[in-house]
Amino acid sequence: MKRKIFTILLAALMVLGVASISLAADKHFEGIRVVFFPGGSPGGPFAGVVYRGALAAEKDLGCKVEYVWSDWNPDKMIAQFKDAVARRPDAICIMGHPGVVAFAPLVDEARRKGIIVTSGNTGLPAIEEKYKADGFGYVGQELYPSGVNLAKGAAQRAGLKRGDRAMVWGLIAQETRGLRSKGCVDALEEMGIKVDYIEISDSINADASLGTPVFTGYVSANPDVKLIITDHGALTATAETYMRTSRKRPGDIYIAGFDLSAATVDAVKKGYVGVVLDQQPWLQGYLPILQVCLAKKYGFSGLHIDTGAALIDKSNIDFVAPLAQKGIR
């Protein structure tokens, strides 16, 4: 009897073993090596969501992914891209913040070595056009229209009129990434609103908490400001801290920004942040990896996917709040 039970158990283990091998074999893209840039730093409110999307893709697809963190620093991204090319992976998923001029010769070199490249979060249109047939795509929002969309939505919700003052805190100095900030400024000025623009420094770009004195100093010097737009997910997530430190109550200044996070959801519910444009960064992690795997194995051309359109405020925050807590939205 014991021998019979042992035989049954052994047979069951063999079946389970075969099943696990079969499941592993079902991973379509095993053996493909990808270098992926989440953009910021580990644990950052935006980059962390991008990273979780990429992790899900790695698990689902079976490819091997190496993650490279850049603190949102364009110069660092370029240096890291050169290092990644030297390691000769099958594909590299970049963020396009350094711009076309900086990236173009480096992508040319990567392609000469047979490495597939694609971009997320910030597009590189000229490079995408050149290498679309070789798998270069884009996953992210359309930057300039997103800036216009948020600025118009925020101004309307804040009840701004001609002659009112607003501040945009952004990244216009970055060739392509800055188009979103420019869209915000242009839309507000077209509405007759006085716009003060402040460039996000490299240090604040890497650590949003360092922006507190900039915010408090500006608000103190401009007590008539009615709207502030933060063109950076980490700054938006820190808006409640900025307001509290400035001794401002919810709604004293209408704050608008980009990108959901758990902290931003909380700030929206409390009234410190009025409206957010959600560019769905989880997709900016998942889809570029799927993109390059499809290009590597099947020769598919680059996909151009717009992930940013929805404006989130108190009227619809409850639906996305649980997903933000999980790091999905």
Backbone as numpy.savetxt, mean C-alpha at the origin, in Angstrom:
# Nx Ny Nz CAx CAy CAz Cx Cy Cz
-5.70 -59.46 16.47 -6.54 -58.25 16.47 -5.67 -57.00 16.47
-4.62 -57.01 17.35 -3.72 -55.86 17.42 -3.02 -55.65 16.10
-2.62 -56.79 15.47 -1.92 -56.68 14.18 -2.84 -56.08 13.12
-4.15 -56.46 13.17 -5.11 -55.93 12.22 -5.28 -54.42 12.40
-5.38 -53.98 13.67 -5.51 -52.55 13.96 -4.29 -51.80 13.47
-3.10 -52.40 13.73 -1.86 -51.75 13.29 -1.84 -51.61 11.77
-2.30 -52.66 11.08 -2.33 -52.62 9.61 -3.26 -51.53 9.11
-4.43 -51.40 9.76 -5.39 -50.36 9.37 -4.80 -48.98 9.59
-4.16 -48.80 10.76 -3.55 -47.49 11.07 -2.45 -47.16 10.07
-1.63 -48.16 9.74 -0.55 -47.94 8.78 -1.11 -47.55 7.42
-2.19 -48.24 7.01 -2.82 -47.92 5.73 -3.37 -46.50 5.75
-3.98 -46.13 6.89 -4.55 -44.77 7.01 -3.45 -43.73 6.92
-2.32 -43.97 7.59 -1.19 -43.03 7.54 -0.65 -42.91 6.13
-0.59 -44.03 5.41 -0.11 -43.99 4.03 -1.04 -43.15 3.16
-2.36 -43.31 3.37 -3.34 -42.53 2.61 -3.17 -41.05 2.90
-3.01 -40.73 4.20 -2.81 -39.33 4.59 -1.53 -38.78 3.98
-0.50 -39.62 3.96 0.76 -39.19 3.37 0.62 -38.89 1.89
-0.07 -39.78 1.18 -0.30 -39.58 -0.25 -1.14 -38.33 -0.47
-2.15 -38.13 0.42 -3.02 -36.96 0.29 -2.23 -35.68 0.47
-1.31 -35.70 1.47 -0.53 -34.48 1.72 0.41 -34.20 0.54
0.97 -35.27 -0.03 1.82 -35.08 -1.21 1.00 -34.53 -2.36
-0.23 -35.05 -2.49 -1.11 -34.58 -3.57 -1.45 -33.11 -3.39
-1.75 -32.72 -2.13 -2.07 -31.32 -1.85 -0.89 -30.42 -2.18
0.30 -30.89 -1.80 1.49 -30.09 -2.10 1.68 -29.95 -3.60
1.37 -31.05 -4.31 1.53 -31.01 -5.76 0.53 -30.09 -6.43
-0.58 -29.80 -5.72 -1.60 -28.93 -6.27 -1.20 -27.45 -6.25
-0.11 -27.12 -5.59 0.38 -25.75 -5.58 0.97 -25.46 -6.96
0.32 -24.60 -7.71 0.67 -24.41 -9.12 2.05 -23.80 -9.33
2.55 -23.07 -8.34 3.74 -22.26 -8.61 4.91 -22.59 -7.69
4.99 -23.84 -7.25 6.13 -24.26 -6.44 7.42 -24.12 -7.25
8.47 -23.73 -6.57 9.78 -23.60 -7.22 10.05 -22.22 -7.78
9.04 -21.35 -7.86 9.24 -19.98 -8.34 9.71 -19.11 -7.17
10.80 -18.40 -7.39 11.40 -17.56 -6.33 11.10 -16.09 -6.61
10.52 -15.42 -5.62 10.08 -14.03 -5.77 10.70 -13.17 -4.66
11.18 -11.99 -5.03 11.57 -10.97 -4.04 10.45 -9.93 -4.02
9.94 -9.64 -2.83 8.77 -8.76 -2.71 9.08 -7.59 -1.78
8.71 -6.38 -2.24 8.90 -5.16 -1.47 7.56 -4.72 -0.86
7.34 -4.87 0.46 6.11 -4.36 1.08 6.10 -2.84 1.22
7.26 -2.20 1.06 7.31 -0.74 1.05 7.85 -0.10 2.29
7.22 -0.32 3.43 7.60 0.38 4.66 8.46 -0.45 5.58
8.03 -0.52 6.84 8.77 -1.28 7.84 7.87 -2.35 8.45
8.44 -3.41 9.01 7.61 -4.47 9.60 6.70 -3.89 10.69
5.44 -4.26 10.64 4.50 -3.77 11.64 3.88 -2.43 11.31
4.31 -1.79 10.23 3.70 -0.53 9.83 2.25 -0.72 9.45
1.38 0.28 9.67 -0.06 0.08 9.45 -0.44 -0.21 8.02
0.29 0.35 7.04 0.00 0.08 5.63 0.84 -1.09 5.13
2.15 -1.00 5.32 3.03 -2.06 4.83 2.70 -3.41 5.44
2.22 -3.39 6.70 1.85 -4.63 7.36 0.70 -5.33 6.67
-0.26 -4.56 6.16 -1.40 -5.14 5.44 -0.94 -5.69 4.09
-0.08 -4.92 3.40 0.49 -5.40 2.14 1.21 -6.74 2.37
1.99 -6.79 3.43 2.76 -7.99 3.77 1.86 -9.19 4.03
0.75 -8.96 4.75 -0.17 -10.08 5.02 -0.81 -10.59 3.73
-1.10 -9.69 2.81 -1.60 -10.14 1.52 -0.58 -10.97 0.77
0.69 -10.54 0.83 1.75 -11.28 0.16 1.97 -12.65 0.81
1.91 -12.69 2.14 2.04 -13.97 2.84 0.95 -14.95 2.43
-0.28 -14.42 2.28 -1.39 -15.28 1.86 -1.15 -15.83 0.46
-0.62 -14.98 -0.42 -0.32 -15.44 -1.78 0.76 -16.52 -1.76
1.80 -16.30 -0.97 2.88 -17.29 -0.88 2.33 -18.64 -0.40
1.46 -18.60 0.61 0.89 -19.83 1.14 -0.03 -20.51 0.13
-0.87 -19.73 -0.53 -1.84 -20.29 -1.46 -1.19 -20.83 -2.74
-0.16 -20.13 -3.22 0.38 -20.45 -4.54 1.56 -21.41 -4.49
2.25 -21.46 -3.34 3.36 -22.39 -3.21 4.71 -21.85 -3.65
4.77 -20.59 -4.08 6.06 -20.00 -4.45 6.86 -19.66 -3.19
8.12 -19.33 -3.38 9.00 -18.96 -2.27 9.26 -17.46 -2.36
8.92 -16.72 -1.29 9.00 -15.26 -1.33 9.99 -14.75 -0.28
10.86 -13.84 -0.71 11.77 -13.13 0.18 11.25 -11.69 0.31
11.13 -11.21 1.55 10.56 -9.89 1.80 11.66 -8.88 2.12
11.58 -7.71 1.49 12.59 -6.67 1.65 11.89 -5.39 2.10
12.28 -4.87 3.27 11.64 -3.70 3.86 12.46 -2.45 3.58
11.78 -1.35 3.22 12.49 -0.17 2.71 12.22 1.12 3.48
11.37 1.10 4.50 11.05 2.32 5.27 10.50 3.44 4.40
9.88 3.08 3.27 9.32 4.04 2.31 10.37 4.99 1.75
11.62 4.58 1.77 12.72 5.43 1.31 13.08 5.06 -0.14
12.84 5.97 -1.11 13.11 5.64 -2.52 14.56 5.27 -2.80
15.52 5.96 -2.19 16.93 5.63 -2.41 17.24 4.21 -1.91
16.65 3.87 -0.79 16.85 2.53 -0.24 16.23 1.47 -1.15
15.06 1.78 -1.72 14.42 0.85 -2.64 15.30 0.56 -3.85
15.96 1.59 -4.36 16.83 1.41 -5.53 18.02 0.52 -5.18
18.67 0.80 -4.05 19.82 -0.01 -3.63 19.40 -1.46 -3.40
18.24 -1.66 -2.78 17.76 -3.01 -2.51 17.37 -3.74 -3.79
16.84 -2.99 -4.76 16.50 -3.61 -6.04 17.76 -4.13 -6.74
18.82 -3.34 -6.71 20.09 -3.78 -7.31 20.57 -5.07 -6.65
20.47 -5.13 -5.32 20.88 -6.34 -4.61 20.00 -7.53 -4.99
18.70 -7.27 -5.14 17.77 -8.35 -5.50 18.08 -8.89 -6.89
18.38 -8.02 -7.84 18.73 -8.46 -9.19 19.98 -9.34 -9.16
20.94 -8.97 -8.33 22.18 -9.75 -8.22 21.92 -11.17 -7.72
20.83 -11.35 -6.95 20.51 -12.69 -6.43 19.76 -13.54 -7.47
19.38 -12.94 -8.58 18.74 -13.62 -9.71 17.53 -14.48 -9.32
16.51 -13.86 -8.70 15.26 -14.60 -8.48 14.51 -14.73 -9.80
13.40 -15.42 -9.78 12.56 -15.49 -10.97 11.82 -14.19 -11.22
11.48 -13.49 -10.13 10.69 -12.27 -10.27 10.91 -11.34 -9.09
10.68 -10.05 -9.31 10.76 -9.05 -8.26 9.50 -8.19 -8.32
8.83 -8.03 -7.17 7.66 -7.17 -7.06 8.07 -5.90 -6.32
8.15 -4.79 -7.04 8.63 -3.54 -6.47 7.46 -2.63 -6.13
7.77 -1.55 -5.40 6.88 -0.40 -5.29 7.54 0.73 -6.06
6.76 1.45 -6.84 7.33 2.38 -7.82 7.71 3.74 -7.31
7.87 3.93 -6.00 8.11 5.26 -5.44 9.32 5.99 -6.02
10.43 5.32 -6.34 11.58 6.06 -6.89 11.31 6.69 -8.26
10.32 6.20 -8.99 9.96 6.79 -10.27 10.58 6.10 -11.47
10.12 6.50 -12.65 10.53 5.88 -13.91 12.00 6.11 -14.19
12.47 7.34 -14.03 13.86 7.67 -14.37 14.83 6.81 -13.58
14.57 6.64 -12.28 15.48 5.86 -11.43 15.40 4.37 -11.73
14.19 3.88 -12.00 14.00 2.44 -12.15 14.27 1.92 -13.57
14.09 2.75 -14.59 14.12 2.25 -15.97 15.38 1.46 -16.31
16.60 1.99 -16.09 17.78 1.21 -16.46 17.95 -0.05 -15.63
17.46 -0.04 -14.40 17.59 -1.21 -13.54 16.62 -2.31 -13.96
15.42 -1.93 -14.37 14.48 -2.93 -14.89 15.00 -3.49 -16.21
15.62 -2.65 -17.04 16.24 -3.14 -18.28 17.25 -4.23 -17.97
18.08 -3.99 -16.95 19.09 -4.98 -16.57 18.44 -6.26 -16.07
17.41 -6.12 -15.24 16.71 -7.29 -14.72 16.12 -8.13 -15.86
15.54 -7.47 -16.84 14.96 -8.19 -17.96 16.04 -8.90 -18.79
17.20 -8.27 -18.95 18.31 -8.93 -19.68 18.72 -10.22 -18.98
18.53 -10.27 -17.66 18.88 -11.46 -16.89 17.70 -12.41 -16.75
16.61 -12.10 -17.43 15.45 -13.01 -17.41 14.56 -12.88 -16.20
14.71 -11.80 -15.41 13.92 -11.61 -14.20 12.65 -10.83 -14.55
11.51 -11.35 -14.16 10.24 -10.66 -14.36 10.09 -9.59 -13.27
9.64 -8.41 -13.64 9.44 -7.32 -12.68 8.02 -6.80 -12.83
7.39 -6.49 -11.71 6.09 -5.82 -11.72 6.04 -4.83 -10.57
5.09 -3.89 -10.62 5.03 -2.82 -9.63 3.69 -2.81 -8.91
3.73 -2.40 -7.64 2.53 -2.22 -6.85 2.53 -0.86 -6.18
1.36 -0.40 -5.77 1.17 0.83 -5.01 1.41 2.10 -5.80
2.53 2.18 -6.52 2.85 3.35 -7.32 3.25 2.88 -8.71
2.54 3.36 -9.72 2.77 2.88 -11.07 4.00 3.47 -11.73
4.49 2.77 -12.74 5.62 3.22 -13.55 5.19 3.07 -15.02
4.36 4.00 -15.51 3.68 3.80 -16.79 4.59 3.51 -17.98
5.70 4.24 -18.11 6.57 4.04 -19.27 7.22 2.65 -19.24
7.59 2.20 -18.05 8.20 0.88 -17.92 7.14 -0.20 -18.13
5.97 0.03 -17.61 4.87 -0.93 -17.81 4.55 -1.09 -19.29
4.52 0.01 -20.01 4.24 -0.06 -21.44 5.32 -0.84 -22.18
6.58 -0.65 -21.77 7.70 -1.30 -22.45 7.72 -2.80 -22.21
7.39 -3.21 -20.98 7.56 -4.61 -20.62 6.25 -5.33 -20.27
5.13 -4.76 -20.65 3.84 -5.38 -20.34 3.75 -6.80 -20.87
4.24 -7.03 -22.07 4.19 -8.37 -22.67 5.08 -9.36 -21.92
6.03 -8.83 -21.15 6.94 -9.69 -20.37 6.51 -9.82 -18.92
5.27 -9.40 -18.62 4.75 -9.62 -17.27 4.77 -8.42 -16.35
5.18 -7.24 -16.86 5.20 -6.05 -16.00 3.78 -5.47 -15.93
3.19 -5.51 -14.75 1.85 -4.96 -14.55 1.83 -3.94 -13.43
0.64 -3.64 -12.95 0.49 -2.68 -11.85 -0.73 -3.06 -11.02
-0.55 -3.09 -9.70 -1.65 -3.30 -8.77 -1.63 -2.16 -7.77
-2.63 -1.31 -7.82 -2.70 -0.17 -6.91 -3.74 0.81 -7.39
-3.85 1.91 -6.68 -4.81 2.93 -7.09 -4.23 3.77 -8.22
-5.13 4.44 -8.94 -4.70 5.44 -9.91 -4.44 6.72 -9.12
-3.20 7.13 -9.03 -2.78 8.07 -8.01 -3.43 9.45 -8.10
-3.30 10.11 -9.24 -3.84 11.47 -9.35 -5.36 11.49 -9.15
-6.12 10.62 -9.83 -7.58 10.61 -9.60 -7.95 10.30 -8.16
-7.16 9.48 -7.48 -7.45 9.18 -6.07 -7.31 10.42 -5.21
-6.27 11.22 -5.49 -6.10 12.46 -4.75 -7.25 13.42 -4.97
-7.68 13.55 -6.22 -8.81 14.41 -6.55 -10.07 13.92 -5.85
-10.30 12.61 -5.91 -11.50 12.01 -5.33 -11.58 12.28 -3.83
-10.48 12.05 -3.12 -10.48 12.27 -1.67 -10.67 13.74 -1.34
-9.95 14.61 -2.03 -10.04 16.05 -1.73 -11.46 16.57 -1.92
-12.10 16.19 -3.00 -13.47 16.64 -3.25 -14.43 16.08 -2.20
-14.27 14.79 -1.90 -15.13 14.18 -0.89 -14.96 14.79 0.48
-13.69 15.08 0.84 -13.41 15.67 2.15 -13.94 17.09 2.24
-13.72 17.88 1.20 -14.18 19.28 1.20 -15.70 19.35 1.31
-16.38 18.46 0.63 -17.84 18.43 0.68 -18.32 18.06 2.08
-17.73 17.02 2.66 -18.14 16.57 3.98 -17.81 17.61 5.05
-16.72 18.34 4.87 -16.31 19.35 5.85 -17.06 20.67 5.67
-17.82 20.79 4.59 -18.58 22.01 4.35 -17.72 23.20 3.98
-16.60 22.96 3.31 -15.70 24.05 2.93 -16.32 24.91 1.82
-15.96 26.17 1.84 -16.39 27.11 0.80 -15.18 27.89 0.30
-15.37 28.64 -0.77 -14.27 29.42 -1.34 -13.64 30.32 -0.29
-12.31 30.35 -0.29 -11.58 31.19 0.65 -11.20 30.50 1.94
-11.78 29.32 2.24 -11.40 28.57 3.44 -9.98 28.02 3.27
-9.35 27.71 4.41 -7.96 27.23 4.39 -7.91 25.72 4.62
-7.04 25.06 3.84 -6.77 23.64 4.01 -5.27 23.40 3.93
-4.84 22.28 4.48 -3.43 21.89 4.40 -3.34 20.48 3.84
-2.42 20.29 2.91 -2.14 18.96 2.38 -0.71 18.60 2.80
-0.59 17.46 3.44 0.71 16.96 3.94 1.05 15.75 3.09
1.97 15.94 2.12 2.14 14.88 1.14 3.56 14.66 0.65
3.65 14.09 -0.57 4.94 13.62 -1.10 5.12 14.05 -2.56
4.83 15.31 -2.84 4.92 15.80 -4.22 6.34 15.69 -4.77
7.34 15.72 -3.92 8.74 15.65 -4.37 9.06 14.31 -5.03
8.26 13.28 -4.77 8.50 11.98 -5.39 7.80 11.94 -6.75
8.56 11.65 -7.78 8.14 11.80 -9.18 6.75 11.25 -9.47
6.51 9.99 -9.18 5.23 9.36 -9.48 4.33 9.30 -8.27
4.88 8.89 -7.15 4.11 8.77 -5.92 3.44 10.10 -5.56
4.09 11.22 -5.89 3.57 12.53 -5.55 2.34 12.95 -6.31
1.95 12.19 -7.34 0.76 12.55 -8.12 -0.50 12.55 -7.26
-0.54 11.71 -6.25 -1.72 11.68 -5.38 -1.83 12.97 -4.58
-0.71 13.42 -4.03 -0.71 14.70 -3.30 -1.08 15.84 -4.23
-0.54 15.81 -5.44 -0.84 16.86 -6.41 -2.33 16.88 -6.75
-2.93 15.69 -6.87 -4.35 15.62 -7.12 -5.16 16.27 -6.01
-4.74 16.08 -4.77 -5.41 16.71 -3.64 -5.32 18.23 -3.74
-4.10 18.74 -3.97 -3.88 20.19 -4.03 -4.66 20.80 -5.19
-4.56 20.20 -6.35 -5.24 20.75 -7.54 -6.75 20.81 -7.35
-7.32 19.75 -6.80 -8.77 19.71 -6.62 -9.24 20.79 -5.65
-8.51 20.97 -4.56 -8.90 21.99 -3.58 -8.76 23.40 -4.16
-7.66 23.64 -4.85 -7.46 24.97 -5.42 -8.50 25.27 -6.50
-8.90 24.27 -7.24 -9.93 24.46 -8.25 -11.26 24.86 -7.61
-11.45 24.45 -6.36 -12.67 24.80 -5.63 -12.57 26.17 -4.95
-11.43 26.84 -5.13 -11.25 28.16 -4.53 -10.79 28.13 -3.09
-10.26 27.01 -2.65 -9.79 26.86 -1.27 -8.30 27.21 -1.20
-7.90 27.95 -0.17 -6.49 28.28 0.04 -5.77 27.05 0.58
-4.73 26.63 -0.11 -4.04 25.39 0.26 -2.61 25.69 0.72
-2.29 25.21 1.91 -0.91 25.18 2.38 -0.39 23.77 2.17
0.78 23.66 1.57 1.33 22.33 1.31 2.58 22.12 2.15
2.69 20.95 2.79 3.88 20.57 3.55 4.37 19.22 3.03
5.64 19.15 2.68 6.24 17.89 2.23 6.56 17.00 3.43
6.20 15.73 3.32 6.54 14.76 4.37 8.04 14.46 4.27
8.76 14.70 5.34 10.21 14.47 5.34 10.51 12.98 5.34
11.75 12.64 5.01 12.16 11.22 5.00 12.00 10.59 6.38
12.31 11.36 7.43 12.23 10.81 8.79 10.78 10.53 9.18
9.87 11.45 8.84 8.45 11.24 9.15 7.87 10.17 8.24
8.36 10.09 7.02 7.94 9.03 6.09 8.20 7.66 6.70
9.31 7.54 7.41 9.69 6.27 8.03 9.03 6.07 9.39
8.76 7.17 10.11 8.20 7.08 11.47 7.21 8.22 11.66
5.92 7.91 11.52 4.88 8.95 11.54 4.80 9.69 12.87
5.23 9.06 13.96 5.16 9.73 15.26 6.03 10.98 15.29
7.06 11.03 14.44 7.94 12.21 14.40 7.24 13.42 13.78
6.06 13.21 13.21 5.33 14.31 12.60 4.52 15.14 13.59
4.46 14.72 14.84 3.63 15.43 15.83 4.00 16.91 15.95
5.28 17.27 16.11 5.59 18.71 16.22 5.29 19.49 14.95
5.39 18.85 13.78 5.05 19.53 12.53 3.56 19.86 12.53
2.75 18.90 12.90 1.29 19.11 12.93 0.92 20.18 13.94
1.41 20.05 15.18 1.04 21.01 16.22 1.53 22.41 15.88
2.74 22.49 15.30 3.28 23.80 14.92 2.44 24.46 13.84
2.02 23.66 12.85 1.21 24.23 11.77 -0.15 24.69 12.30
-0.79 23.86 13.09 -2.12 24.19 13.62 -2.06 25.43 14.51
-1.01 25.52 15.29 -0.85 26.70 16.15 -0.69 27.98 15.34
0.06 27.88 14.23 0.32 29.06 13.39 -0.85 29.38 12.46
-1.75 28.40 12.26 -2.87 28.59 11.33 -4.18 28.15 11.99
-4.66 28.89 12.96 -5.86 28.48 13.70 -7.12 28.44 12.85
-7.06 29.04 11.65 -8.24 29.05 10.79 -8.32 27.85 9.85
-7.37 26.92 9.93 -7.39 25.77 9.03 -8.62 24.91 9.33
-9.33 24.50 8.29 -10.56 23.72 8.46 -10.42 22.28 7.99
-9.44 22.02 7.12 -9.27 20.67 6.57 -7.78 20.36 6.46
-7.39 19.18 6.93 -6.02 18.69 6.73 -6.10 17.31 6.08
-5.38 17.15 4.97 -5.31 15.86 4.27 -3.90 15.29 4.47
-3.83 14.10 5.01 -2.55 13.41 5.20 -2.40 12.36 4.10
-1.45 12.58 3.20 -1.27 11.66 2.09 -0.25 10.59 2.43
-0.60 9.78 3.43 0.30 8.73 3.90 -0.46 7.91 4.92
-0.54 6.60 4.73 -1.33 5.76 5.62 -0.91 5.83 7.07
0.41 5.87 7.32 0.88 5.90 8.70 0.54 7.22 9.37
0.59 8.32 8.61 0.22 9.62 9.18 -1.27 9.66 9.48
-2.08 9.09 8.60 -3.51 9.03 8.85 -3.80 8.23 10.11
-3.08 7.13 10.29 -3.27 6.30 11.48 -2.83 7.01 12.76
-2.01 8.06 12.64 -1.51 8.79 13.80 -2.30 10.08 14.03
-3.35 10.30 13.25 -4.08 11.56 13.31 -4.65 11.86 14.69
-5.16 10.85 15.38 -5.71 11.09 16.72 -4.63 11.62 17.66
-3.44 11.06 17.58 -2.33 11.55 18.40 -2.01 13.00 18.07
-1.95 13.30 16.76 -1.67 14.68 16.35 -2.72 15.64 16.92
-3.97 15.27 16.82 -5.06 16.14 17.28 -5.04 16.30 18.80
-4.87 15.21 19.52 -4.84 15.29 20.98 -3.67 16.15 21.47
-2.50 15.95 20.84 -1.33 16.73 21.25 -1.55 18.21 20.97
-2.31 18.51 19.93 -2.63 19.90 19.58 -3.82 20.43 20.39
-4.33 19.61 21.31 -5.47 19.98 22.16 -6.71 20.30 21.32
-6.90 19.48 20.31 -8.06 19.63 19.44 -9.04 18.47 19.70
-10.30 18.80 19.74 -11.34 17.81 19.92 -11.75 17.23 18.55
-12.40 16.08 18.57 -12.87 15.51 17.31 -13.74 16.51 16.55
-13.40 16.74 15.29 -14.18 17.63 14.46 -13.73 19.08 14.49
-12.84 19.46 15.41 -12.33 20.83 15.42 -11.65 21.15 14.08
-10.90 20.17 13.57 -10.33 20.24 12.22 -10.77 18.96 11.52
-11.26 19.09 10.28 -11.68 17.90 9.54 -10.42 17.25 8.97
-10.17 16.00 9.37 -9.00 15.26 8.90 -9.43 14.23 7.88
-8.73 14.22 6.75 -8.96 13.22 5.72 -7.62 12.58 5.37
-7.66 11.33 4.94 -6.40 10.66 4.63 -6.61 9.42 3.79
-5.55 8.66 3.66 -5.56 7.45 2.84 -5.26 6.24 3.71
-5.91 5.13 3.38 -5.56 3.82 3.87 -6.15 3.51 5.25
-6.83 2.38 5.31 -7.40 1.90 6.56 -6.36 1.15 7.38
-6.53 1.21 8.67 -5.79 0.40 9.63 -6.65 0.34 10.87
-6.28 -0.49 11.82 -7.06 -0.57 13.05 -7.12 0.78 13.76
-5.97 1.49 13.80 -5.92 2.79 14.45 -6.78 3.82 13.72
-6.77 3.77 12.39 -7.56 4.71 11.60 -9.06 4.44 11.77
-9.44 3.17 11.80 -10.85 2.82 12.05 -11.31 3.40 13.37
-10.48 3.26 14.41 -10.81 3.79 15.72 -10.95 5.32 15.67
-10.04 5.96 14.93 -10.08 7.42 14.82 -11.32 7.90 14.07
-11.76 7.13 13.06 -12.98 7.48 12.34 -14.18 7.37 13.27
-14.24 6.29 14.02 -15.36 6.08 14.94 -15.43 7.16 16.01
-14.27 7.63 16.46 -14.23 8.67 17.49 -14.43 10.07 16.92
-14.30 10.20 15.60 -14.50 11.50 14.97 -13.22 12.30 14.73
-12.07 11.74 15.06 -10.81 12.44 14.81 -10.47 12.46 13.32
-10.84 11.40 12.60 -10.67 11.33 11.15 -12.05 11.31 10.52
-12.26 12.18 9.52 -13.57 12.29 8.90 -13.80 11.31 7.77
-12.81 11.17 6.86 -13.00 10.30 5.71 -11.64 9.76 5.26
-11.66 8.53 4.76 -10.44 7.85 4.31 -10.70 7.22 2.95
-9.74 7.33 2.05 -9.81 6.57 0.81 -9.05 5.26 1.01
-9.74 4.16 0.84 -9.15 2.84 1.05 -8.66 2.28 -0.27
-7.33 2.10 -0.39 -6.78 1.55 -1.63 -6.53 0.04 -1.53
-7.08 -0.60 -0.48 -7.06 -2.05 -0.34 -5.66 -2.64 -0.48
-4.76 -2.30 0.45 -3.36 -2.73 0.33 -3.15 -4.24 0.40
-4.08 -4.97 1.01 -3.94 -6.44 1.04 -3.84 -6.98 -0.38
-4.65 -6.42 -1.28 -4.59 -6.83 -2.68 -3.26 -6.46 -3.32
-2.64 -5.37 -2.86 -1.35 -4.95 -3.40 -0.22 -5.87 -2.94
-0.51 -6.73 -1.97 0.42 -7.78 -1.59 0.16 -9.06 -2.35
-1.11 -9.43 -2.42 -1.48 -10.72 -3.01 -1.32 -10.74 -4.53
-1.89 -9.74 -5.19 -2.00 -9.81 -6.65 -0.68 -9.66 -7.41
0.29 -8.83 -6.97 1.56 -8.81 -7.71 2.28 -10.16 -7.71
2.18 -10.90 -6.61 2.82 -12.22 -6.56 2.11 -13.19 -7.51
0.78 -13.15 -7.51 0.05 -13.96 -8.48 0.42 -13.56 -9.90
0.54 -12.26 -10.13 0.90 -11.73 -11.45 2.21 -12.32 -11.97
3.27 -12.25 -11.16 4.57 -12.70 -11.65 4.63 -14.22 -11.78
3.88 -14.93 -10.92 3.85 -16.39 -11.05 3.16 -16.80 -12.35
2.07 -16.11 -12.69 1.38 -16.39 -13.94 2.28 -16.07 -15.14
3.02 -14.98 -15.04 3.92 -14.60 -16.14 5.07 -15.60 -16.27
5.60 -16.05 -15.13 6.73 -16.97 -15.17 6.33 -18.34 -15.73
5.22 -18.88 -15.26 4.86 -20.25 -15.64 4.11 -20.32 -16.95
3.24 -19.33 -17.22 2.36 -19.42 -18.38 2.60 -18.33 -19.42
3.51 -17.40 -19.13 3.82 -16.35 -20.10 2.75 -15.29 -20.23
1.87 -15.16 -19.21 0.83 -14.13 -19.29 1.45 -12.74 -19.23
0.82 -11.80 -19.91 1.30 -10.41 -19.89 0.88 -9.73 -18.59
1.40 -8.52 -18.38 1.12 -7.78 -17.16 -0.34 -7.37 -17.03
-0.85 -7.42 -15.82 -2.22 -7.00 -15.53 -2.19 -5.62 -14.87
-3.11 -4.76 -15.25 -3.21 -3.43 -14.65 -4.50 -3.39 -13.83
-4.37 -3.33 -12.49 -5.51 -3.48 -11.60 -5.61 -2.28 -10.67
-6.74 -1.58 -10.72 -6.98 -0.42 -9.86 -7.65 -0.89 -8.57
-6.98 -0.70 -7.43 -7.51 -1.18 -6.15 -8.10 -0.06 -5.30
-8.04 1.18 -5.74 -8.45 2.28 -4.87 -9.60 3.09 -5.39
-10.72 3.06 -4.68 -11.87 3.87 -5.11 -12.78 4.26 -3.95
-12.89 3.43 -2.93 -13.93 3.60 -1.91 -13.56 4.66 -0.88
-14.51 5.56 -0.59 -14.38 6.52 0.51 -15.08 5.94 1.73
-14.35 5.90 2.84 -14.87 5.32 4.08 -15.03 6.42 5.12
-16.24 6.53 5.70 -16.48 7.46 6.80 -17.38 6.77 7.82
-17.96 7.54 8.73 -18.77 6.92 9.78 -19.96 6.15 9.23
-20.43 6.51 8.04 -21.62 5.87 7.49 -21.38 4.42 7.08
-20.13 4.06 6.77 -19.87 2.69 6.30 -18.68 2.03 6.99
-18.18 2.64 8.07 -16.98 2.11 8.74 -17.25 0.77 9.43
-18.49 0.54 9.90 -18.76 -0.67 10.68 -18.55 -1.95 9.87
-18.81 -1.90 8.57 -18.65 -3.10 7.76 -17.17 -3.48 7.63
-16.31 -2.49 7.41 -14.90 -2.80 7.15 -14.08 -2.89 8.42
-14.62 -2.42 9.56 -13.86 -2.39 10.82 -13.31 -3.75 11.22
-14.11 -4.83 11.20 -13.57 -6.14 11.59 -12.45 -6.60 10.65
-12.56 -6.27 9.37 -11.52 -6.66 8.43 -10.24 -5.87 8.67
-10.37 -4.60 9.05 -9.19 -3.80 9.38 -8.49 -4.35 10.63
-9.28 -4.81 11.59 -8.70 -5.39 12.80 -7.87 -6.64 12.47
-8.28 -7.36 11.44 -7.58 -8.57 11.02 -6.42 -8.28 10.06
-6.28 -7.00 9.68 -5.21 -6.65 8.75 -5.50 -7.02 7.32
-6.79 -7.07 6.95 -7.18 -7.40 5.58 -7.59 -6.15 4.82
-8.27 -5.19 5.48 -8.65 -3.93 4.87 -7.87 -2.78 5.53
